[in-house]
Amino acid sequence: MNYIGSKYSIIGFLEKSIETTLEKSGEKRKPSEMIFADLFAGTGVVSGSFKEKGYSIIANDIQYYSYVITKHMIENNGNLDRERCEKLIAELDALEGVEGFIYKNYSFEGTEGQEHRRMYFTDYNAKKCDAIRIAIEEKHIQGEINDNEYFFLLGSLINSIDKYANTASVYGAFLKQIKRSALKEMKLAPLPIMHGQVECKVYNEDISELIKRVSGDILYLDPPYNTRQYCSNYHLLETIARYDNPVIKGKTGLRDYREQKSVFCERGKVEKAFADLIKNADFKYIFLSYNNEGLMSFDTIERIMKKYGKYRVYMQQHHRFKADNAREAKADSTIEYLHCLVKDNK
């Protein structure tokens, strides 16, 4: 997925910086003996990378579509039959489209006669999305697929349909004309199956509460940097994931997202939320990804983290994410900081 804040392009920088910190701290344990937590997991890029290295993973995200993808990528450890998964994908991909919730609310034909006509997907792709989503749920309810297969299939649908969205990367608005990639007929593609050697756990909770109940060795934090709420930017993926027929409103068909709003996107609340997070974190090594244009200043982050142990910072220039190339940005790149804390008495 083309996801705001994804660390895919700088994963090497993160891995090297974390490994350097462990070495300088005299850490002798093997990855399989340590717990790595990624509690703003997004689409699981970082937690997936450290799962491959052999760590036991704790992952979390308050967005349900993120939880679905990450639950498959992180928790499915060799408990899926690849041949069966391929057959399930092929079976679902061959379904005829149906006029379900996505078609009726987010395609041009489906919204005919409504106050707001929307073009998030072509009529064909919206119908196909509905057919696959309905079939996945029915198979799960009827016991034809187990929980592991359910999250694999649902995550694959979310990841697949996103590639055919008629948007400028996020779902805050749709384009007035169908772009070339959105015109293609959707094909259901499977998410990769990542085998791990140790137990992993994924949560769908508010990090401010979860942090009080989990513990481990390495904590990686990648909170939102600015006022853009993920719950509004990706509301349609949330609806596809939940398929709960929500009441929607406005030109963009937003669902109610009040329960998923992040205090890390609010200027007046982010500093206290971050301070509480660091205070409550029962982890020896804490890493925070943040850039030079975030709501919290560099000095604020340094001051808070230094209270609890040894602090250092790594930095790398990072290409700016642009949801819309027509918008002017302050610069083509930002400085990505990886703030590091080695907590005392841990």
N, C-alpha and C positions, 0 to 999 in steps of 0.2 A: 504493500500500500504506500501511496505517496502521502506520508503522514507528517503533520506539523510537529517539529521537535524531534523527529526520528534521528537516532544516533548511528544509523547504518553507515554513513559516510565517514564517521570518526571513531568507529569501534576499535580500530587499531590503536589510536591515541589513548582511549580509555583503558584498554587492556594493558598497554605498556605502563601507563601511569600507576595503575593499581598494583601491578606486579612489582614495580620499582619501590612503591611504598612498603609492601610486604617484605621485600628483601632488606630494605634499610632498617626495618623494625625487627629484623632477626627472626622472622616467621619461618618455622621449619616444617609445619604441617603440610600434608598433601591436600590438593583440592577436595578429594573424596572425604577428607576428615573435617571439612569446613562447610559452614552454611553461608550462602550468598543471598541477600535479600534485595529485590528490585521492586520497590513499593509504589512507584509511579510507572508501571511497566509499559503502558502504551501497547504497541503491537509485539512486545516481547523480544526486541532485537538484542538488548543487553543481557537480559536473563537467559535468552537462548544461547548466546555466545558462551556464557559462563557455565551453562549446563553442559555444553559440548566439552568444556575443559574438565568436567568431572565433579563440579560442586553440587552439593544439595541446594536446591533453589526454593526460596519463598518469593512468590510474585504476587502483585496486587494491582488493581486499578478500579476506580469507582465507576468507570464506564462499563456497561455490560458487554457491548460488542468487543471491547478490548479484553475483558475477562474471558469471553468465549474463545477468542483466538489464542490467548496466552495459556488458557487451561489445556487446550490441545497440545500446543507446542512444548509446554513445560511438564505437564503431568503425564502425558502419554509416553510411558517408558517401555517400549517393546511389547505393549499390550494390545497392539492392533495387528491384524492379519492384512498384510499389504495386498494380497490377491483379492481378498474380500472387499477391501476398501476401494480398489480399482473398479470392481464390479458395481459397487454401490454408486460410485461417482458416475459411471457410464449409464446406469439405470436412471438416475436422477436427471442427468443431462439430456436424456432422450424424451423427457416428458413434454407433452403439449402444454402451452401456456394456459393460464386461467385468469379470470378477471377478479383478482383478489384486492387486498387493501392497498398494496403498492401501486397497482395499475389504476385503481379508482381514485387515488389521491395524488399521484406523483408523475403521471404520464399525461400527454396532451389530449389524447383521445378519451382517456378515462375521466378527465376533469371537465369535459365538455358540459356546458350548462351551469357550472359552478361559479361562484363569485371570483375565484382565483384559478386560472388555468396554469398548470405547472408542467415543466419539461425537464424533470430530473433524469428520466430515462425514456428511451423510445417505447412505444406501445408494446412491441415484441419483447424487449428485454424486461419490462415491468411485469408482463404476464408470466414470462418464464421464471423470473425471480419468485413470484407468488406461488407458482406450481411447485417449485423445488422446496420453498420454505414450508409450505403446507405438508408436503410429502415427508419431509424430515421429521416434523412434529408428530405426524400420524404414525410413522414407523416406530418412533420412540415410545409413544403412548401404548401401542399395541405389542411392544416387546420384541419387535423385529430387529432393532438395533439396541446396543447397550449404551451406557453413558459415554464411554470413551469414543465410540463411533459417532454418537450424537454431536459431541463437540468438534470432532474432526470434520464432519459433514457441514455443520453450521458455520464453523470458522472458514471452511473452504468457500461456502456461498458468500459470506461477507467479503472475503478477500477478492473473490472473483467479480461480483457485481460492481464493486468499487471501480474497477478498470473501465466500466462502460457508463459511468455517470457523466451526465452533461453539465459538468461544473468546472470551475477553475480550481480544482483540487479539494476544496472544502464545500460543505453543504449549506453554507450561509446564504447562498443564492444559486440559481440555475442560469445557464446561458440562454439568450434569446433565440439563438439558432443552434440546431443540433450539430455538435462538432464531429469531426471525422471518426475519432475513436469511439464515440458514443453511438455512432451509426452501425457499428459492427454488431453482429448477432452474438449474444453472450454465450460463452462456453464455460461450463463449470470445471474449474481446474483444482486439483487437490493441493492442500497445503502439504509441505514436507513433513515427514514423520521423523522426529529426532529421538534417537535412543539414548537414554541416560543410564548411569550405573547405580545411582542412589535415589532415595525418595525425594520427591518434590511436591510442593503444595501451592495452590493458587487461590487467592481471595478476591472478592468483589465488595470491598468495604472502604469506608472513609479512613484514610491513613492516620488521622489524628486519634482515632480509637484503636485501630489495629496495632499501632506501634506499642501500645501498652500491654499487648498480649503475646507478642512474638519476640524472639531473641535469636542471636546468631553471631557470626564473626565479621562479615563484611556487609555493610548497608550502603546501597547505591540509591541516590535520590535524584530524580530528574523531574522536578515539579514544573508547572507552567511558569513561564517567565514574565508574561504580560497579562493584560486584562481580557484577552480572548478566551472564552470558555470553551473547552472541548465539547461539552454537552450540547452547545448550540451549533458549533461548527460541524459536528458529525451526528446530528440528530436523526438523520434518515438511516444511518447504519444501526443506530440504537433501536429504531423501530423495527428494522428487519431482524435484528437479533432477538428482540423480545416478541415480536409479532403479536402485540397485545391490543391492537385496534385502538390506539389512544385517541383522545380528543385532540385535534390539531387546529392551528389557527394561523391566520395571516397569509401573505403572499407565498411564503416559503414552506408553509405547512409544519410549523414548529410544534413539537410535543412539549408538555410541561416538564421542565428540567430543573425545577427549584431544588429538588433533593440531591442533585448531582453537581451543583455549583461548587467550585473550589475556592476556598479562602485565599489560596495562593495566587489567585487572579485579582484580588482586591487590595489596593494600595494601603488602605487603612488597617488591614488585618494580617497581611502576609508576614510581617516581622515577628509578631507574637506567635503565629502558627509555626513558623520555622524554629523559633527559640524553644517552644514547647516540644517540638519534634526531636530536636537534638538532646534536650534534657531527658526525655523519656526513652531514648533509644538505647536498648540493651545490646549494643554491638561494640566491638573494639575498634574496628576500622569503619569510618564513615566518609563517604565521598558524595559531593554535591556537584552536579552539572548545572552551570548557570552562565549566561553571557553578559557582555558589558552593557546591554540595553535593558536588562531585567528590572522589575519593580524594586527589588532590593539592591542596594549599592554594594560594591565590593567591600567597603569598610564595614558595613553592617554585618555581612556574612563572616568576615574575618573576626570581628569583635565577639560575635556569638559563639563561634566554634572554638576560639582560643580559650574560652572559659573552662573547657572540659579536657584539655590535653594539648598534645603537640600538633601544630597546624602547619601546613604547607600548601602551595597551590601550583598547579600545572596549567599551561595555557596553549591554545592552538587557534590559528585563524580558521574560521568556518564559513563556508558559503551560505549566504542568507537564503532561507526558504521564502519563495514568492508564490503566493496563491494566485496571483494575477499579474502578468508581466506588464500590463498597462499601468499599474500603480507605480508611483515613484517611491523609491526607498531612500533612506538616508545614506546607505552605502551598500556595495555589493556583497560585503562580508562583515562578519562580527567576530569578536574574540570569544572563543569558548573557553571558559575556566572550569577546571576540575579542582574544587576545594577539597582538601583532605584533612581529616582529624583522626589522630590516634588517641583514643580516649584513655585517660588515666584510670588506674585501678581496674583495668579490664584484662 
